Amino acid sequence: MAVILVEILKLLRGVMRIRSVFPIAVVVAGFMASAAVYAAPTNVPSPVRIAYSKTQTVKVALRNDSGTQMQLKVGEQIVSLDPGKTVAVKIPVGTRIVVNAATPKHPAGELIAEVTTALDNATVAIK
């Protein structure tokens, strides 16, 4: 009977060793998972993709609230505004709107606005 008891103890020692390996593996996997959670994201846009993005255009209404006709240069395009009239134009972001011909209130070359996304569907009143 003592021989059987010794054999059972040997068997139990092997099982106990296996049982102690499982919790250690779980703890190690937990440490590895927590490091992966705080790793840097991989979906950061690269500057190359930004350079090839299409230019955004915005719709802007230009209104002449002065008493005289105005001539504006929107990018490379010349726009004439009669007094009290509004003209709607689509302009790429970053375009400068300047006075093309001098008026009593505005000298030639004066910057009226530089187009941003904040001007989308807005009206620029020029006095």
Secondary structure as UniProt FT lines:
FT   HELIX           2..37
FT   HELIX           47..51
FT   STRAND          57..64
FT   STRAND          70..74
FT   TURN            75..76
FT   STRAND          77..81
FT   TURN            83..84
FT   STRAND          86..92
FT   TURN            93..94
FT   STRAND          96..99
FT   TURN            108..109
FT   STRAND          111..114
FT   HELIX           117..119
FT   TURN            120..121
FT   STRAND          122..126
//
